[in-house]
Amino acid sequence: MNIRPITRRGLVRGAGLPTVLPTTQPKALSMALSMALSAALLGGCGSEPLRIRGNDVASGSLDAVWRFQPGGAGGLQARFEGYRATSRQHLADGESVRVRDARLLTGPLDLRQRATVQQGFLGYNHRLFADRPVQLQWFAGVAWSRLRWASALATDPPQTWRWDFHSIGPSGGLRARWQALPALALEAGAAGTLGRWSGGMRHTIDSSQVDLGLALTLAEPVRLRLGWARRSLSAATPGDWNTRFEADTRGPYLGLALEFR
């Protein structure tokens, strides 16, 4: 038998039959592996969130409650709150963050972060022990949250990336009050929000807060609140940018509360 070698074109000479043979293309395989590796890196594996840490961040709020009946337990509550925070974020060697346009920034470098947070709440408020020195309120409803964030890289010229998005979700919390004097009370509160709906954009804004302070009754039904608050925010844009945000802040707060009995 006369056996001839197989050529690169995949023909067995002598037999007269074309044979389709798998051929290896190193260049194409290398490109495919490179694209897969790039996709994994752009997927945010190991990337850090854009982060703000602040210990002197002040916040303000306006809170109003309308009781369904004079002296009653149930009522409608509306609340608006906001604050601004800035801080510097340092990325060590090998650490990275994702910004807009699927761009990955890798350290060592410094970023200047700035955030403005606004939140509105509408829901049901229920008061317990209304005629006693120690009172308790719980509330549940829907909150609208808006986050405006800017990240600046110290370059010449400076580079800045900006985000502005909102979300809507369930919200609730508790507030306890001890009426120490007719016009002075000690208050403590905790609240949380899960912002999961954003008009089809899949943006999320989750937040929580605890506070402790004084409530001064200026004149019925106006009450002035002042004290210290700790806030935590976590947000993400899982669309084209897949950027994550974190803000942990604490500081003084000042609020105006109206309660129509």
Protein Blocks (a to p, Z undefined) as FASTA:
>chain_A
ZZddddfkopaehjlpacddddddfklmmmmmmmmmmmmmmnopoiacdddddfkbccdd
ddddddfbghiabdcddddddddddddddddehiacddehhiacdddddddddddddddd
ddddddehklbmbdcdddddddddddddddddddddddddddddddddddddddddddfb
fkbccdddddddddfbgghnopacddddddddddddfbacbdcdddddddddddddfbln
opacdddddddddddddddZZ
